[in-house]
Amino acid sequence: MKKAPFYWIFILIIISFLISLNTFKIFSMDEVGLFITVLGLIYGLIAAFTINTVWIRFDSIRNEISEEVSSLEQIWVYCKNLGNKNFLKKVSLLISDYCKEVPIVEWVDYWDSEKTHTKFRDIVSFILTFKPKNEGESVLFDQITDEIDSASKARGKQLLLSKLKLTKSQWFLNIFLSVVLIFLLAFVSIPKYTVSIIIVTVMISATLIILFIMYQFDSMKILEDEVSIEPYTRLVELIKKEK
């Protein structure tokens, strides 16, 4: 999965700086100062609410991934306790293949990644071919099927959450307020030119970076590796050590 392009933050700061160099001013601070303050406050509140919304979704996916990987690990442990080496070897291979495949797929494509879905179904299908031979194996197999159910539910929630996005109206409101705020900042007259450059650069940069962060969280690009790779990689390494 691709890392979030944080170099864009520096590009946005440069753009903000270039806008701040504008010497054509049509507003005075006395005329629009209060309006900029109120608009900035409103935008800040709406942006905070929006980022909180996408963060909750992002955090929920992370929790469901932990739940899924934890269930897969428990399945593997229970299979070890069955004492059937050939069965364990096949289960280990299927779980490892699946855990290696998931991080390759970007979240925007996860719903449609049939290859990933097939690998998970292969794990379930193979495990369900096992026939317990005694009461001890029956108890372990019941625990395995419970963990399969937990992993399936966690995975289903991931798929649903990966499709949730900010609505067009939410994006329109945030972008509209951003554009108005940037326009006012670019054309407001601040007495000292040097101070004007600093203030305008900082405020426009903050506005653009907030939009950037919204997009990154909404598209599941920011911190994608930490969300998707680490849990699966850890399980692959654990299985590899036990071979």
N, C-alpha and C positions, 0 to 999 in steps of 0.2 A: 504494500500500500504506500502511496505517495505521502511524503511529509508536507505539512502546510507550508506554502511559499512565504515565509516571514520576510523575505527580502522586499516584498511588496510594501511593508510598513515603511521602509526607508524611501521607497519611491513616492509614497503618499506624503511623507514629510517634505521631500524635495518639491513636490507639486504645490504643497501648502506654502512653502517658502517663496516660490515663484509668484503665486497669487498675491502674497503679501507685499511684493515689490510694486504692485500697481499704484500709480500716482494719480490716477483719475478717480476723484472722490465725488460722490453726489449726495452723501448724507453726512450730517454732523452728529457728533456723539449726543448732543443735547436733544436732537430730534428722535433718534432711534435707540438711544442707550437703554432706556427702560424696556422697550420692545425686545431688544436683543437679550436682555436679562431674562424676561418672562419666557421668551421663545426657547432660550437655552435650557431653562428649568423644565419646561414641558417636554422638550426633546430628550433631556436627560432621564426623566421619569419613564417616558415611553420606551426609550432604548434600554433602560435597566429592566423593565418588565419583559421586553422582547428577549433580551439575552438570558434572563432567568428562565424563560419558557424553553428556549432551545437547550440551555444547560441541563434542565431537569430531564429532558429527553435523552441528552447525551449521557448523563449520569445513570439513567435507567438502563440504557443499553449496556453500559459498562458493568452494572450489577448483574444483568441477565447473562452476560458472557462469563462472569465469575461463577454464576450458578451452573451454567452449562458445563464448563470445564471441570468444576468440582464434581459434578455427577459423572462425567466421563472418567475421571480419576477413580471414583468409587467403584464404577463398573469394572475397571481394570483390576483394582485391588480384590474385589470379590471373585473375579475370574481366576486370579492367582490362587485364592483359597480353595477353588474347586479341585485343584491338583491335576488338572488335565493339561499337560504341557503343549500338545498340539493345538488345543482349543485356545489356550492363552496366547500362543505365538500368533495365531491368526487374528485374534482380537486386538493384540498389541499393534500389529501391522495396520489394521483398518483404522484404529484410533489415531495412530501416528500419521497416516496418510491424510486423514481428515484434518488434523490439527496443523499440518503443513500447508494444506490447501487454503484454509480460511483466510490467513493473513495476506495471501496473494491477491485476493479480491477486494476491490475498493467498495466502500459502503454504498455508493451510488449504484453499483452493479450487483449488490449482494442478493437482492430479491430475485433477480433473473439468472443467478449463477447456478444453472442446473447441475453442473459438475460437482459443485460443493454439496448440493442437496442429495445427489446420488451417493456420494461418499458417506454421508450420514445415514442414509437409508440402508446402505450396505452393512454398516455396523449393526443396526437394529435387526436386519434380516438374518445375518449370520448368527447372532447371539440367540435369536428365537429358534434356531435349529437345534439347540442343545436340549437333550433329554435327561433330566435328573434320574439318577439310579438309586438314590436312597433319600432318607428324610433330611440328612444334613445338606445334600446338594439341592434339595427342594427349597429349603429355607434360604440358602444363598441365592438360588435362582430367582426367588420371589423378591429378594432385595435388589438384585440386578435389574429386574423388570421395573421396580419402583424408581430406580435411578434413571432408567431409560425414559420413563414417563416424565421425570423432572427435567432431564436434558431436552426432551422434545418440546416441553412447554416453554422452557427458557429460550430455546431457539426460535420458537414461533413468535414469542414476544419481541425478540430482536428483529425479526423480519418485519413485523408490523411497525415497530418504532422507527426502523430505517426508512420507511415510506412517508413518515410524518414530516411535513415541512411547514414553514411559515406561510400564511396565506398571502395572496396577492395584495389584499387590502392592508395587511401589516407592513409589507415591503413598501407599498405606495406611501403610506403615512410616514414611515421612517425616512425614506428617500426625499419626500417632499419637504419635510421639516429640515432635513440636512441641507438641501439645495437653497432654501430660503435663508437659513442661518449663514451659510457660506457666502451667499450673495451680499447679505448685509455687512458681513465682516470684511469682505473684499472692497466694498465701496464706502465704508464709513471713515470719516476723517478723524484721526487721532493726532493731537497737536505735535508731538515729537515723532519724527519719521522712524528713528531707530526703535523706539518703544513700540510704535505701531507694527513694525515688521515682526518683532518678538511676540507680541500679543496675538496678532492675526495668525501667525504661523502656528503657534501652540494651539489655538482654539480650532482652527481649520483642521490641523493634524488630528486632534482629538476626535473631531466629528467624523472624519474619514476613517480613522482607525476603528471607531466603534462600528461603523458599517461593515468594515472588513472582518471584524471579529464575529459579527452577526452571521455573515455569509459563511465563514469558516465553520462555526458551530452548526449552522443549519445544514450544511452540505457534509458534515461529519469528516472534515478534513483536518481540523486542528486536533493535535494530540492523538491522531488516529493510531499511530504505532503503539502508544501506551495503552490504548483501549483494546486493540485487536491482536497485537502480536505477543506481548509478554505472557499472558495466561496459557496460550496454546503452545508457545515455545517451551515454557517451563514443563508442561506435561510431556512433550516430546522428549525432552532431556531426561526426565524422570524415568520414562519407559526405556530409553536407550541405556541408562545406567544399570537397569535390572537385567538386561540381556546377558 
